[in-house]
Amino acid sequence: MLRADSVMRGQPLRNAIAASPTSTSHTITFDVGENVGRGYRRIGPAKPNNVVRNGPPERVDSLTHAQARVELNQATGEWETITMFPALP
């Protein structure tokens, strides 16, 4: 994830800032270009209405995307990473 943080601070962060220049926090999903971990697909909606969910979640290996939440530190002017994890493209 250290590599993912380095990639995120390049073009993905610049694009997010350009899209919403007055915002002090951004959630960014981006391609790292290399394996950053594994994850699981959802087996149903987040808020089901009487939906039955059966079976184990589907495991997804070799994820190459990450999602990060960053916030601007007003005192230093630096963008600080709050959370970062492997994500589905």
C-alpha positions, 0 to 999 in steps of 0.5 A: 500500500506504500506504492499505492500511496505514492501513485495516489499522490500523483495524477489521481489526487491532482484530478480529484482536486481539479474536479472539486477545488474547494473540497477539503476531503476526497475519496479516490479510486485509482489503478496502482498498476501492480498487485496490492491485495485481495478482496471480496465481492458483495453477495447482495445489496448493502440495505436489503429489503427482505432479500436472502443472501446465500453462500460465501462471498466471492474472493477476488485475488490480485487486485490492482486498484486502491481506494483512498480517503484524503483530507487537507490539513489546513495548518500545513497545507498537506493532503493526509491519507485517512484510509487506503485499501485494495478495491475492485476496479 
